[in-house]
């Protein structure tokens, strides 16, 4: 059987894939719908333990300890970027960690002012994810960064910096603003999960290499986490798994990482999330419960799970920090 798209037995060749310009795409999320910190009304949301978490965040920063912000892509899609950027600028967030989808939505908003296509219709004809500008520019950025040993997040930010005419909305781009404010923005990639992996220009070695650099940056931040805080917003797999491995590496190398605070924010109702449950309970397999809330704090510290929509929890966190907080030092914490 002859197949023009098979050049190596058992593998599809991607060079003949058809891409489309994003200019005519309908976007479900736009820059105009982004929330405005300090202007938008903050929705009612609260939890008996929320004030204690905020106090621990502020104490961590007062003592020059890190506050790591891990998130899934829906934080960006929910229009929360400006809250994150403001918390970085004010010295609260010291490290941003995300998955590939989060970087893509952030990148698309920065150049296109809109992101998030209608997947159910686009998958029918194979046009899903085949956006020329997104796939080409992101892959170009990562391949250039890989050649000079840069990480994934830094590679994207440098590309934006070097091509400002393409990115009219870069002021609202999380990874770019992280770069401008000397905050590490790391992206932890599972190959085959992101639309830029579908494109003819893709170089998986470059993607893996830059993400590998970012993992080492994450390990560095986690190794300084004693007295610090790890926050996870909506990442159900990548964030919890990367955090647990980074924590194991830090402890294996002898770094004291036991007096830590962790908090997971999601829509999932975990009930008594500190109780012991067995394999027969489906919630046992919800990774943030184990890998963020309970296991990392077993030798000290404290972990929470807060149930709520990102549009509720993030504005309330920002509001509480601003109400209670005072100017905090820039993050140094052992940096050379």
C-alpha positions in Angstrom: 0.0 0.0 0.0 1.4 3.4 -1.0 1.0 6.4 1.3 2.6 9.7 0.3 2.6 10.8 4.0 4.6 7.9 5.2 8.4 8.4 4.7 9.4 6.2 7.7 7.5 3.0 8.3 4.8 3.4 10.9 5.1 7.2 11.1 3.1 9.9 9.5 5.1 12.8 8.0 3.7 16.2 9.0 5.3 18.2 6.1 2.1 18.2 4.0 -0.2 19.5 6.7 -2.4 22.4 5.6 -2.4 25.5 7.8 -4.8 28.5 7.8 -4.4 32.1 8.8 -5.9 33.0 12.1 -7.2 36.3 10.8 -10.7 35.0 9.9 -11.1 32.7 12.9 -13.9 33.2 15.3 -12.4 33.6 18.8 -14.3 32.6 21.9 -12.0 34.6 24.2 -10.9 38.2 23.4 -8.6 40.8 25.0 -11.7 43.1 25.5 -13.1 40.6 27.9 -10.1 40.5 30.3 -10.8 41.4 33.9 -9.6 44.8 35.1 -8.0 44.7 38.6 -9.1 47.6 40.8 -12.0 48.4 38.4 -14.2 45.4 38.1 -16.5 44.4 41.0 -15.1 41.5 42.9 -17.7 38.7 43.3 -18.7 37.4 46.7 -16.6 34.4 47.6 -14.9 33.3 50.8 -13.7 30.5 52.9 -13.0 30.2 56.6 -9.3 29.5 56.0 -8.8 32.0 53.1 -7.4 34.8 55.4 -4.8 32.5 56.8 -3.6 31.6 53.4 -3.3 35.3 52.5 -1.4 35.9 55.7 1.0 33.1 54.8 1.5 34.5 51.3 2.4 37.9 52.8 4.6 36.4 55.4 6.5 34.5 52.8 7.2 37.6 50.8 8.1 39.6 53.8 10.7 37.0 54.6 11.9 36.9 50.9 10.5 33.4 50.3 9.0 32.4 47.0 5.3 32.3 46.0 5.0 29.9 43.1 1.9 30.3 40.9 1.0 27.2 38.9 -2.0 27.2 36.6 -3.9 25.5 33.9 -4.9 27.2 30.6 -8.4 28.2 31.7 -6.9 30.9 34.0 -5.9 32.7 30.8 -9.1 31.8 29.0 -11.1 33.2 32.0 -9.6 36.6 31.5 -7.5 36.6 34.6 -4.1 37.6 33.1 -4.1 41.2 34.4 -4.5 40.0 38.0 -1.5 37.7 37.6 0.6 40.5 36.0 -0.3 42.9 38.8 0.6 40.4 41.5 4.0 39.9 39.7 4.6 43.7 39.5 3.8 44.1 43.1 6.3 41.5 44.1 3.8 38.8 45.3 4.3 36.1 42.6 7.9 35.1 42.2 7.5 32.2 39.7 4.8 31.4 37.1 4.4 27.7 36.0 2.0 26.5 33.3 1.3 24.0 30.6 1.6 24.3 26.8 -2.0 25.3 26.3 -1.6 28.2 28.7 1.4 29.5 26.8 -0.6 29.2 23.5 -3.6 31.2 24.7 -1.3 33.8 26.2 0.7 34.0 22.9 -2.4 34.3 20.8 -4.0 37.0 22.9 -0.7 38.9 22.7 -0.6 39.0 18.8 -4.2 38.4 17.8 -6.2 39.9 20.6 -8.3 36.7 20.7 -7.9 33.0 21.3 -9.9 29.7 21.8 -11.5 28.4 18.6 -14.7 26.3 18.4 -13.2 22.8 18.7 -16.3 20.7 18.1 -16.7 22.2 14.5 -13.0 22.5 13.7 -12.2 18.9 14.5 -14.7 17.7 11.9 -12.5 18.8 8.9 -9.1 18.6 10.5 -8.6 22.4 10.7 -8.5 22.3 14.5 -5.3 23.9 15.7 -3.8 24.5 12.2 -3.3 28.2 12.6 -0.3 29.4 10.6 0.7 32.4 12.8 0.5 30.5 16.1 2.2 27.4 14.9 4.9 29.1 12.9 5.8 31.9 15.3 5.8 29.8 18.5 7.9 27.0 16.9 10.3 29.6 15.5 10.7 31.1 18.9 11.3 27.8 20.6 13.8 26.7 17.9 15.7 29.9 18.2 15.7 29.7 22.0 16.8 26.0 22.0 19.9 26.9 20.0 21.1 29.3 22.8 20.1 27.1 25.7 17.0 29.2 26.7 13.9 27.8 28.4 10.5 27.6 26.8 8.9 30.7 28.5 12.0 32.8 28.0 12.2 31.8 24.4 8.7 33.0 23.8 9.3 36.3 25.6 12.4 37.1 23.7 10.6 36.4 20.4 7.9 38.9 21.5 10.6 41.4 22.5 12.3 41.0 19.1 9.1 41.3 17.0 7.1 44.0 18.8 5.1 44.9 15.6 3.5 41.5 15.7 2.4 41.7 19.3 0.2 44.8 19.9 -1.2 43.3 23.1 2.0 42.3 24.7 1.3 44.4 27.8 -1.4 41.8 28.8 0.8 38.8 28.1 1.7 36.9 31.2 4.9 35.3 30.1 6.2 38.5 28.5 5.4 40.6 31.6 7.1 37.9 33.7 10.2 38.3 31.6 10.1 42.1 31.9 9.8 41.8 35.7 12.5 39.2 36.2 10.0 36.5 37.2 10.6 33.0 35.8 7.8 31.8 33.6 8.2 28.0 33.0 6.1 25.8 30.8 6.0 22.0 31.3 5.1 20.3 28.0 3.6 16.9 27.3 4.5 16.2 23.6 1.5 15.7 21.4 -0.9 17.7 23.6 -0.6 21.2 22.0 -1.7 22.5 18.7 1.8 23.8 17.8 2.9 20.1 17.8 0.7 19.5 14.7 2.5 21.9 12.4 4.9 21.2 9.6 7.6 23.4 11.2 7.6 21.5 14.5 10.9 20.4 16.1 10.1 18.2 19.0 13.8 18.2 20.2 13.6 22.0 20.5 10.3 21.8 22.4 11.6 19.1 24.8 14.9 20.9 25.3 13.4 24.3 26.2 10.8 22.7 28.5 13.7 20.7 30.1 15.4 23.9 30.9 12.2 25.2 32.4 11.9 22.1 34.6 15.3 22.8 36.1 14.3 26.4 36.8 11.2 25.1 38.5 13.4 22.8 40.6 15.5 25.8 41.6 12.4 27.7 42.8 11.0 24.7 44.7 14.4 24.1 46.4 13.9 27.6 48.0 10.3 26.9 49.1 10.9 26.4 52.9 8.7 29.2 54.4 7.2 29.8 50.9 3.9 29.1 49.2 2.9 27.0 46.2 -0.5 27.9 44.6 -2.2 25.8 41.9 -5.1 27.1 39.9 -6.9 24.5 37.8 -4.0 22.3 36.7 -5.2 18.8 37.2 -2.2 16.8 36.0 0.8 18.7 34.7 1.1 21.2 37.6 0.7 18.6 40.4 3.1 16.1 38.8 5.8 18.6 38.0 5.6 20.0 41.5 6.0 16.6 43.2 9.0 15.7 41.1 10.7 19.0 41.7 10.0 18.7 45.4 11.5 15.2 45.4 14.6 16.5 43.6 15.0 19.4 46.1 14.8 17.1 49.1 17.1 14.5 47.5 19.7 17.2 47.1 19.4 18.2 50.7 17.4 21.4 50.5 15.0 22.0 53.5 11.6 22.2 51.9 9.3 21.1 54.7 7.8 24.3 56.2 5.7 25.0 53.2 2.2 26.2 52.4 0.3 24.8 49.5 -3.2 25.6 48.1 -5.2 24.1 45.3 -8.0 26.1 43.6 -10.5 24.2 41.5 -14.2 23.5 40.9 -13.9 19.9 42.2 -15.6 19.3 45.6 -13.2 17.2 47.6 -15.2 17.1 50.9 -12.9 16.4 53.8 -9.7 16.5 51.6 -7.3 15.9 54.5 -8.9 12.5 55.4 -7.4 9.3 54.3 -9.1 7.6 51.4 -8.5 4.4 49.6 -8.0 3.2 46.0 -11.7 2.5 45.7 -12.6 6.3 46.0 -12.4 8.1 42.7 -11.1 11.2 44.5 -7.9 9.3 45.4 -6.9 9.7 41.7 -7.4 13.5 41.7 -3.7 14.5 41.6 -3.9 17.9 43.3 -5.3 16.4 46.4 -2.3 14.1 46.8 0.5 15.9 45.1 -0.2 19.5 46.3 -2.4 19.5 49.4 -1.4 16.4 51.4 1.9 14.7 50.5 4.2 17.8 50.3 3.0 19.0 53.7 3.3 15.6 55.5 6.5 16.7 57.4 5.4 20.3 58.2 3.5 23.2 56.7 -0.1 23.2 55.7 -2.2 22.5 52.6 -5.6 23.6 51.5 -8.2 23.0 48.8 -10.4 25.9 47.9 -13.4 25.3 45.7 -14.4 28.0 43.3 -14.4 29.5 39.8 -11.2 31.3 38.8 -13.3 34.4 38.2 -14.2 34.3 41.9 -11.1 33.0 43.6 -8.4 35.0 41.8 -10.0 38.5 42.2 -10.7 37.7 45.8 -7.1 36.7 46.4 -5.9 39.9 44.8 -8.3 42.0 46.8 -7.2 40.4 50.1 -3.5 40.7 49.4 -3.9 44.3 48.4 -6.0 45.1 51.6 -3.7 43.3 54.0 -0.4 43.7 52.3 2.4 46.2 52.4 5.1 46.7 49.8 7.3 43.6 49.6 10.9 43.1 48.6 11.8 42.0 45.1 12.5 38.3 45.0 16.2 37.5 45.6 16.1 34.4 47.8 19.6 33.0 46.9 19.7 34.3 43.4 23.2 35.1 42.2 
